[in-house]
Amino acid sequence: RSAALPESHHHSRRSNSYTMSNRQMNNENDIHEDRHHGRHRQQSIETTSPRRPYAPSSITDIHLNDIIKFSRPGGKISKGVVKYIGSLPGKNDQYLGLELEDEESKHDGIYQGERLFQCKPNKGVFVGFSKVIMAWSGK
C-alpha cells in the first residue's frame, strides 16, 4: 500500500502544477485583455486589428488595400496602399498602382491619359513587382 501512495501523490502533484500553469496563463491573458481594452481603447483600428506582414513571392500574393514598402529610384524607400493591380497600357508586365502615404508623386492614378485607379492628387505611383520589399495584408 505504501508503494501506491507516492505514485498517486506524484500524479496529483503533476496535475496541480498543470492546473496552476493554466491558471497563470489565464491570469496573463486577463492582464493583457485589461491593458488592451482599458485605457488604450481609443487607439486606431490599426492597433486593435494589426495588419499581417508578409514577403510576397509574386504579384499574385498582393491584394488591394495591402500596404507595400518598395524601393524608388535613387535607393529611396517608400510606402503606399495598393489601389490597382494589373498591366499598364503599352506594357506587358503587371504593375501595382499605389497611393503614397507620406510623399508626393506626379499623378492620382492616371497613366497616359487613362484612369486606372483613384487616389488623392499627387499621391499615385506605379511600381513593378521587382521593386517590392515587404507587404502588410489589408483588412
Backbone as JSON Lines, residues from 0, in Angstrom:
{"i":0,"aa":"R","n":[0.82,-1.2,0.0],"ca":[0.0,0.0,0.0],"c":[0.87,1.26,0.0]}
{"i":1,"aa":"S","n":[1.97,1.27,0.71],"ca":[2.81,2.46,0.77],"c":[3.48,2.73,-0.58]}
{"i":2,"aa":"A","n":[3.66,1.7,-1.42],"ca":[4.25,1.92,-2.75],"c":[3.26,2.65,-3.66]}
{"i":3,"aa":"A","n":[1.99,2.38,-3.5],"ca":[0.98,3.02,-4.36],"c":[0.77,4.48,-3.97]}
{"i":4,"aa":"L","n":[0.97,4.82,-2.71],"ca":[0.73,6.18,-2.24],"c":[1.64,7.21,-2.91]}
{"i":5,"aa":"P","n":[2.97,7.02,-3.0],"ca":[3.81,8.03,-3.66],"c":[3.44,8.21,-5.13]}
{"i":6,"aa":"E","n":[3.11,7.11,-5.81],"ca":[2.75,7.25,-7.22],"c":[1.5,8.11,-7.36]}
{"i":7,"aa":"S","n":[0.53,7.83,-6.52],"ca":[-0.71,8.6,-6.54],"c":[-0.41,10.06,-6.2]}
{"i":8,"aa":"H","n":[0.43,10.28,-5.18],"ca":[0.79,11.63,-4.76],"c":[1.52,12.35,-5.9]}
{"i":9,"aa":"H","n":[2.45,11.64,-6.58],"ca":[3.2,12.24,-7.69],"c":[2.25,12.67,-8.82]}
{"i":10,"aa":"H","n":[1.32,11.78,-9.13],"ca":[0.35,12.11,-10.18],"c":[-0.46,13.35,-9.8]}
{"i":11,"aa":"S","n":[-0.84,13.42,-8.53],"ca":[-1.62,14.55,-8.05],"c":[-0.81,15.84,-8.17]}
{"i":12,"aa":"R","n":[0.49,15.8,-7.83],"ca":[1.33,17.0,-7.9],"c":[1.44,17.47,-9.35]}
{"i":13,"aa":"R","n":[1.62,16.54,-10.29],"ca":[1.72,16.91,-11.69],"c":[0.41,17.57,-12.14]}
{"i":14,"aa":"S","n":[-0.69,17.01,-11.72],"ca":[-1.99,17.57,-12.08],"c":[-2.13,18.99,-11.53]}
{"i":15,"aa":"N","n":[-1.7,19.19,-10.27],"ca":[-1.79,20.52,-9.67],"c":[-0.92,21.52,-10.41]}
{"i":16,"aa":"S","n":[0.3,21.13,-10.79],"ca":[1.17,22.09,-11.48],"c":[0.59,22.41,-12.86]}
{"i":17,"aa":"Y","n":[-0.05,21.44,-13.48],"ca":[-0.69,21.69,-14.78],"c":[-1.82,22.7,-14.6]}
{"i":18,"aa":"T","n":[-2.63,22.46,-13.55],"ca":[-3.73,23.38,-13.27],"c":[-3.2,24.76,-12.95]}
{"i":19,"aa":"M","n":[-2.11,24.81,-12.18],"ca":[-1.54,26.09,-11.8],"c":[-1.04,26.84,-13.04]}
{"i":20,"aa":"S","n":[-0.38,26.13,-13.96],"ca":[0.12,26.84,-15.13],"c":[-1.04,27.3,-16.01]}
{"i":21,"aa":"N","n":[-2.13,26.55,-16.05],"ca":[-3.31,27.02,-16.78],"c":[-3.85,28.29,-16.14]}
{"i":22,"aa":"R","n":[-3.9,28.29,-14.8],"ca":[-4.4,29.45,-14.08],"c":[-3.5,30.65,-14.34]}
{"i":23,"aa":"Q","n":[-2.18,30.42,-14.31],"ca":[-1.25,31.51,-14.58],"c":[-1.45,32.05,-15.99]}
{"i":24,"aa":"M","n":[-1.64,31.14,-16.94],"ca":[-1.84,31.56,-18.31],"c":[-3.11,32.41,-18.42]}
{"i":25,"aa":"N","n":[-4.17,31.98,-17.76],"ca":[-5.41,32.75,-17.79],"c":[-5.21,34.13,-17.17]}
{"i":26,"aa":"N","n":[-4.46,34.19,-16.07],"ca":[-4.19,35.48,-15.44],"c":[-3.44,36.39,-16.39]}
{"i":27,"aa":"E","n":[-2.43,35.85,-17.09],"ca":[-1.68,36.67,-18.03],"c":[-2.59,37.17,-19.15]}
{"i":28,"aa":"N","n":[-3.48,36.3,-19.63],"ca":[-4.42,36.72,-20.68],"c":[-5.35,37.81,-20.16]}
{"i":29,"aa":"D","n":[-5.82,37.64,-18.91],"ca":[-6.71,38.65,-18.32],"c":[-6.0,39.99,-18.23]}
{"i":30,"aa":"I","n":[-4.76,39.98,-17.77],"ca":[-3.99,41.22,-17.65],"c":[-3.84,41.86,-19.02]}
{"i":31,"aa":"H","n":[-3.49,41.05,-20.03],"ca":[-3.34,41.58,-21.39],"c":[-4.66,42.18,-21.88]}
{"i":32,"aa":"E","n":[-5.75,41.45,-21.62],"ca":[-7.06,41.94,-22.06],"c":[-7.38,43.27,-21.38]}
{"i":33,"aa":"D","n":[-7.16,43.34,-20.05],"ca":[-7.46,44.57,-19.32],"c":[-6.64,45.73,-19.87]}
{"i":34,"aa":"R","n":[-5.35,45.52,-20.08],"ca":[-4.48,46.57,-20.57],"c":[-4.91,46.97,-21.98]}
{"i":35,"aa":"H","n":[-5.25,45.96,-22.8],"ca":[-5.59,46.22,-24.2],"c":[-6.92,46.96,-24.31]}
{"i":36,"aa":"H","n":[-7.89,46.58,-23.48],"ca":[-9.23,47.16,-23.63],"c":[-9.47,48.3,-22.65]}
{"i":37,"aa":"G","n":[-8.54,48.58,-21.77],"ca":[-8.71,49.65,-20.79],"c":[-8.4,51.0,-21.38]}
{"i":38,"aa":"R","n":[-7.35,51.61,-20.91],"ca":[-7.05,52.99,-21.3],"c":[-6.58,53.11,-22.73]}
{"i":39,"aa":"H","n":[-6.2,52.02,-23.38],"ca":[-5.73,52.08,-24.77],"c":[-6.89,51.89,-25.76]}
{"i":40,"aa":"R","n":[-8.1,51.88,-25.28],"ca":[-9.26,51.57,-26.1],"c":[-9.43,52.52,-27.28]}
{"i":41,"aa":"Q","n":[-9.02,53.77,-27.15],"ca":[-9.29,54.74,-28.2],"c":[-8.2,54.78,-29.26]}
{"i":42,"aa":"Q","n":[-7.31,53.81,-29.28],"ca":[-6.29,53.79,-30.32],"c":[-6.93,53.46,-31.66]}
{"i":43,"aa":"S","n":[-6.16,53.67,-32.72],"ca":[-6.69,53.46,-34.06],"c":[-7.01,52.0,-34.32]}
{"i":44,"aa":"I","n":[-7.78,51.76,-35.36],"ca":[-8.14,50.41,-35.76],"c":[-6.87,49.62,-36.11]}
{"i":45,"aa":"E","n":[-5.84,50.32,-36.61],"ca":[-4.57,49.66,-36.94],"c":[-4.05,48.87,-35.75]}
{"i":46,"aa":"T","n":[-4.2,49.43,-34.54],"ca":[-3.67,48.8,-33.34],"c":[-4.53,47.62,-32.92]}
{"i":47,"aa":"T","n":[-5.85,47.76,-32.99],"ca":[-6.71,46.7,-32.49],"c":[-6.82,45.53,-33.47]}
{"i":48,"aa":"S","n":[-6.64,45.77,-34.75],"ca":[-6.6,44.66,-35.7],"c":[-5.39,44.87,-36.62]}
{"i":49,"aa":"P","n":[-4.24,44.44,-36.13],"ca":[-3.0,44.73,-36.86],"c":[-2.93,44.02,-38.21]}
{"i":50,"aa":"R","n":[-2.25,44.64,-39.13],"ca":[-2.03,44.03,-40.44],"c":[-0.96,42.96,-40.29]}
{"i":51,"aa":"R","n":[-1.07,41.91,-41.07],"ca":[-0.1,40.81,-41.01],"c":[1.0,41.07,-42.04]}
{"i":52,"aa":"P","n":[2.27,41.15,-41.59],"ca":[3.36,41.35,-42.56],"c":[3.64,40.08,-43.35]}
{"i":53,"aa":"Y","n":[4.02,40.23,-44.6],"ca":[4.42,39.08,-45.4],"c":[5.38,39.53,-46.49]}
{"i":54,"aa":"A","n":[6.14,38.58,-47.01],"ca":[7.07,38.85,-48.11],"c":[6.5,38.18,-49.35]}
{"i":55,"aa":"P","n":[5.87,38.93,-50.24],"ca":[5.24,38.32,-51.42],"c":[6.27,37.71,-52.36]}
{"i":56,"aa":"S","n":[5.97,36.52,-52.87],"ca":[6.9,35.87,-53.81],"c":[6.52,36.18,-55.26]}
{"i":57,"aa":"S","n":[5.3,36.66,-55.47],"ca":[4.88,37.1,-56.81],"c":[3.79,38.15,-56.65]}
{"i":58,"aa":"I","n":[3.48,38.82,-57.72],"ca":[2.46,39.88,-57.67],"c":[1.09,39.31,-57.33]}
{"i":59,"aa":"T","n":[0.87,38.02,-57.58],"ca":[-0.42,37.4,-57.26],"c":[-0.63,37.24,-55.76]}
{"i":60,"aa":"D","n":[0.44,37.36,-54.95],"ca":[0.3,37.3,-53.49],"c":[-0.27,38.6,-52.93]}
{"i":61,"aa":"I","n":[-0.22,39.67,-53.7],"ca":[-0.59,41.0,-53.24],"c":[-2.06,41.27,-53.56]}
{"i":62,"aa":"H","n":[-2.75,41.94,-52.63],"ca":[-4.17,42.24,-52.79],"c":[-4.43,43.73,-52.62]}
{"i":63,"aa":"L","n":[-5.57,44.18,-53.14],"ca":[-5.97,45.57,-52.96],"c":[-6.03,45.91,-51.48]}
{"i":64,"aa":"N","n":[-5.63,47.12,-51.13],"ca":[-5.59,47.64,-49.76],"c":[-4.44,47.13,-48.92]}
{"i":65,"aa":"D","n":[-3.6,46.24,-49.46],"ca":[-2.38,45.87,-48.75],"c":[-1.47,47.1,-48.73]}
{"i":66,"aa":"I","n":[-0.59,47.15,-47.75],"ca":[0.42,48.21,-47.71],"c":[1.72,47.62,-48.24]}
{"i":67,"aa":"I","n":[2.37,48.36,-49.12],"ca":[3.6,47.89,-49.76],"c":[4.74,48.83,-49.43]}
{"i":68,"aa":"K","n":[5.88,48.25,-49.02],"ca":[7.12,49.02,-48.89],"c":[7.93,48.69,-50.13]}
{"i":69,"aa":"F","n":[8.43,49.7,-50.83],"ca":[9.11,49.47,-52.1],"c":[10.28,50.44,-52.27]}
{"i":70,"aa":"S","n":[11.19,50.06,-53.16],"ca":[12.33,50.93,-53.45],"c":[12.01,51.81,-54.64]}
{"i":71,"aa":"R","n":[12.49,53.04,-54.57],"ca":[12.29,54.02,-55.64],"c":[13.64,54.35,-56.26]}
{"i":72,"aa":"P","n":[13.63,55.03,-57.38],"ca":[14.91,55.41,-58.0],"c":[15.79,56.18,-57.0]}
{"i":73,"aa":"G","n":[17.07,55.89,-57.03],"ca":[18.0,56.54,-56.11],"c":[18.09,55.84,-54.77]}
{"i":74,"aa":"G","n":[17.43,54.68,-54.63],"ca":[17.52,53.91,-53.39],"c":[16.57,54.35,-52.29]}
{"i":75,"aa":"K","n":[15.7,55.29,-52.57],"ca":[14.75,55.75,-51.57],"c":[13.7,54.67,-51.31]}
{"i":76,"aa":"I","n":[13.28,54.53,-50.05],"ca":[12.25,53.55,-49.68],"c":[10.95,54.3,-49.4]}
{"i":77,"aa":"S","n":[9.85,53.82,-49.97],"ca":[8.54,54.45,-49.77],"c":[7.51,53.4,-49.4]}
{"i":78,"aa":"K","n":[6.36,53.88,-48.92],"ca":[5.24,53.01,-48.57],"c":[3.97,53.54,-49.22]}
{"i":79,"aa":"G","n":[3.12,52.61,-49.64],"ca":[1.85,53.02,-50.21],"c":[0.81,51.92,-50.1]}
{"i":80,"aa":"V","n":[-0.44,52.29,-50.29],"ca":[-1.57,51.36,-50.24],"c":[-1.91,50.94,-51.66]}
{"i":81,"aa":"V","n":[-2.1,49.62,-51.86],"ca":[-2.4,49.09,-53.2],"c":[-3.81,49.5,-53.61]}
{"i":82,"aa":"K","n":[-3.91,50.2,-54.75],"ca":[-5.19,50.64,-55.3],"c":[-5.47,49.99,-56.65]}
{"i":83,"aa":"Y","n":[-4.44,49.42,-57.28],"ca":[-4.58,48.83,-58.61],"c":[-3.54,47.73,-58.77]}
{"i":84,"aa":"I","n":[-3.95,46.62,-59.38],"ca":[-3.03,45.54,-59.74],"c":[-3.36,45.15,-61.17]}
{"i":85,"aa":"G","n":[-2.38,45.27,-62.05],"ca":[-2.65,44.9,-63.44],"c":[-1.62,45.48,-64.39]}
{"i":86,"aa":"S","n":[-1.92,45.34,-65.67],"ca":[-0.97,45.82,-66.68],"c":[-1.21,47.31,-66.94]}
{"i":87,"aa":"L","n":[-0.2,47.94,-67.52],"ca":[-0.29,49.33,-67.93],"c":[-0.4,49.37,-69.44]}
{"i":88,"aa":"P","n":[-1.14,50.33,-69.99],"ca":[-1.25,50.43,-71.46],"c":[0.13,50.48,-72.11]}
{"i":89,"aa":"G","n":[0.34,49.58,-73.07],"ca":[1.61,49.53,-73.79],"c":[2.71,48.76,-73.1]}
{"i":90,"aa":"K","n":[2.42,48.15,-71.94],"ca":[3.44,47.37,-71.2],"c":[2.9,45.96,-70.97]}
{"i":91,"aa":"N","n":[3.81,44.99,-70.98],"ca":[3.4,43.6,-70.79],"c":[3.38,43.19,-69.32]}
{"i":92,"aa":"D","n":[4.27,43.75,-68.52],"ca":[4.38,43.34,-67.12],"c":[3.2,43.82,-66.29]}
{"i":93,"aa":"Q","n":[3.02,43.18,-65.14],"ca":[2.0,43.58,-64.17],"c":[2.59,44.65,-63.24]}
{"i":94,"aa":"Y","n":[1.77,45.62,-62.89],"ca":[2.21,46.71,-62.01],"c":[1.23,46.88,-60.86]}
{"i":95,"aa":"L","n":[1.72,47.51,-59.81],"ca":[0.89,47.9,-58.68],"c":[0.67,49.41,-58.77]}
{"i":96,"aa":"G","n":[-0.56,49.83,-58.65],"ca":[-0.88,51.25,-58.52],"c":[-1.03,51.53,-57.04]}
{"i":97,"aa":"L","n":[-0.18,52.41,-56.51],"ca":[-0.16,52.68,-55.08],"c":[-0.5,54.12,-54.78]}
{"i":98,"aa":"E","n":[-1.17,54.33,-53.65],"ca":[-1.36,55.67,-53.11],"c":[-0.32,55.85,-52.02]}
{"i":99,"aa":"L","n":[0.6,56.78,-52.22],"ca":[1.68,57.01,-51.27],"c":[1.14,57.53,-49.95]}
{"i":100,"aa":"E","n":[1.78,57.09,-48.86],"ca":[1.35,57.53,-47.53],"c":[1.86,58.94,-47.22]}
{"i":101,"aa":"D","n":[3.15,59.17,-47.43],"ca":[3.76,60.41,-46.98],"c":[4.26,61.31,-48.11]}
{"i":102,"aa":"E","n":[4.83,60.72,-49.13],"ca":[5.48,61.52,-50.17],"c":[4.51,62.0,-51.25]}
{"i":103,"aa":"E","n":[5.03,62.85,-52.1],"ca":[4.29,63.35,-53.25],"c":[4.72,62.58,-54.49]}
{"i":104,"aa":"S","n":[3.83,62.54,-55.47],"ca":[4.11,61.91,-56.75],"c":[3.62,62.85,-57.85]}
{"i":105,"aa":"K","n":[3.48,62.31,-59.06],"ca":[3.1,63.18,-60.17],"c":[1.68,62.96,-60.68]}
{"i":106,"aa":"H","n":[0.95,61.99,-60.12],"ca":[-0.41,61.75,-60.64],"c":[-1.33,61.23,-59.54]}
{"i":107,"aa":"D","n":[-2.58,60.96,-59.93],"ca":[-3.57,60.44,-58.99],"c":[-4.24,59.18,-59.53]}
{"i":108,"aa":"G","n":[-3.46,58.35,-60.22],"ca":[-3.99,57.09,-60.74],"c":[-4.23,57.08,-62.24]}
{"i":109,"aa":"I","n":[-3.81,58.13,-62.92],"ca":[-3.96,58.19,-64.38],"c":[-2.62,57.84,-65.03]}
{"i":110,"aa":"Y","n":[-2.67,56.93,-66.03],"ca":[-1.47,56.55,-66.77],"c":[-1.73,56.82,-68.25]}
{"i":111,"aa":"Q","n":[-0.93,57.67,-68.83],"ca":[-1.07,58.05,-70.25],"c":[-2.52,58.41,-70.61]}
{"i":112,"aa":"G","n":[-3.12,59.25,-69.77],"ca":[-4.47,59.73,-70.03],"c":[-5.59,58.78,-69.63]}
{"i":113,"aa":"E","n":[-5.26,57.58,-69.17],"ca":[-6.29,56.59,-68.78],"c":[-6.29,56.42,-67.26]}
{"i":114,"aa":"R","n":[-7.47,56.59,-66.64],"ca":[-7.57,56.41,-65.19],"c":[-7.59,54.93,-64.86]}
{"i":115,"aa":"L","n":[-6.6,54.5,-64.07],"ca":[-6.53,53.1,-63.65],"c":[-6.94,52.93,-62.19]}
{"i":116,"aa":"F","n":[-6.78,53.96,-61.39],"ca":[-7.28,53.95,-60.01],"c":[-7.44,55.39,-59.55]}
{"i":117,"aa":"Q","n":[-8.14,55.55,-58.44],"ca":[-8.41,56.88,-57.89],"c":[-7.67,57.03,-56.56]}
{"i":118,"aa":"C","n":[-6.97,58.14,-56.39],"ca":[-6.35,58.46,-55.11],"c":[-6.24,59.97,-54.98]}
{"i":119,"aa":"K","n":[-5.71,60.43,-53.85],"ca":[-5.54,61.86,-53.64],"c":[-4.6,62.43,-54.7]}
{"i":120,"aa":"P","n":[-4.77,63.71,-55.04],"ca":[-3.88,64.33,-56.03],"c":[-2.41,64.23,-55.64]}
{"i":121,"aa":"N","n":[-1.57,63.93,-56.61],"ca":[-0.12,63.83,-56.43],"c":[0.31,62.79,-55.4]}
{"i":122,"aa":"K","n":[-0.48,61.71,-55.28],"ca":[-0.13,60.63,-54.36],"c":[-0.02,59.28,-55.07]}
{"i":123,"aa":"G","n":[-0.26,59.24,-56.39],"ca":[-0.26,57.98,-57.13],"c":[1.09,57.64,-57.72]}
{"i":124,"aa":"V","n":[1.4,56.35,-57.71],"ca":[2.65,55.86,-58.32],"c":[2.41,54.44,-58.81]}
{"i":125,"aa":"F","n":[3.06,54.07,-59.92],"ca":[3.01,52.7,-60.44],"c":[4.35,52.04,-60.16]}
{"i":126,"aa":"V","n":[4.3,50.82,-59.64],"ca":[5.51,50.13,-59.21],"c":[5.52,48.72,-59.78]}
{"i":127,"aa":"G","n":[6.63,48.32,-60.36],"ca":[6.81,46.94,-60.8],"c":[7.08,46.04,-59.61]}
{"i":128,"aa":"F","n":[6.71,44.76,-59.71],"ca":[6.87,43.84,-58.58],"c":[8.32,43.74,-58.12]}
{"i":129,"aa":"S","n":[9.28,43.88,-59.02],"ca":[10.69,43.74,-58.64],"c":[11.12,44.8,-57.63]}
{"i":130,"aa":"K","n":[10.35,45.87,-57.47],"ca":[10.68,46.94,-56.52],"c":[10.08,46.72,-55.13]}
{"i":131,"aa":"V","n":[9.2,45.71,-55.01],"ca":[8.54,45.45,-53.73],"c":[9.53,44.84,-52.74]}
{"i":132,"aa":"I","n":[9.55,45.4,-51.53],"ca":[10.43,44.89,-50.46],"c":[9.64,44.07,-49.45]}
{"i":133,"aa":"M","n":[8.49,44.6,-49.01],"ca":[7.71,43.98,-47.95],"c":[6.25,44.38,-48.14]}
{"i":134,"aa":"A","n":[5.35,43.6,-47.55],"ca":[3.93,43.92,-47.65],"c":[3.23,43.61,-46.34]}
{"i":135,"aa":"W","n":[2.11,44.28,-46.12],"ca":[1.26,44.04,-44.97],"c":[-0.15,43.84,-45.48]}
{"i":136,"aa":"S","n":[-0.8,42.76,-45.02],"ca":[-2.13,42.44,-45.55],"c":[-3.14,43.51,-45.19]}
{"i":137,"aa":"G","n":[-4.07,43.73,-46.12],"ca":[-5.15,44.7,-45.89],"c":[-6.16,44.13,-44.92]}
{"i":138,"aa":"K","n":[-7.2,44.89,-44.69],"ca":[-8.2,44.44,-43.71],"c":[-9.33,43.73,-44.38]}
